[in-house]
């Protein structure tokens, strides 16, 4: 993936991803209910257990 940053489209993609992650953080900061809803959804789906995606 890092090799894609030498092209203009790769650079634009990285900037867009950074904007999206930053805006998501701002949204959670402004409305803590979003975080609570996401946490309860995760607990409902996983039962509170964490499964590392790196070791399947």
N, C-alpha and C positions, 0 to 999 in steps of 0.2 A: 504493500500500500504506500509506503513512503516514496517509492520511485515515481508515483503519480504526481507528486508535488512539483516536479520540474515542468509540467505542462500547465497551461493557464486553466484548463478545465479542472485539473486536480487541485489547484490552488483555490478556485472558486468553490469546489466541493468542501474543502476543509473549512473555509470561512463560513459557508452555509451551516455546516454541522456545528461549528462553534457558536453561531448565533442561536441556533435551535436549543442547544444545551444551556446557554446563558438565559434565554427567555423562559425555559422550563424552570430553572432555578428561581427566577424572579416571580414566576406564577406561584410556585410553592411558598415562597417567602411572603407574598401578599395574601395568600389564602391557605392557611395551615390545614383547613379541612380537606384540601386535595391530598396532602400527605397522609392524613389519617385514613382517608378512603383507600388510598393505594396500599397502605400497610394492612388494613383489614382484608382487602382483596387478596393480597399475598398470603396472609395467614389462612384464609379460607381455601386457597388453592393448594398450599403446601402442607397445611397442618402444623405450621411453625417449624418445619424441618428445612434445613438448607442443603441443597444438592449442588455441589460445585460443577459447573458445566465443563471444566477442563478435564476432569477425570470421570469418564463415563463408564 
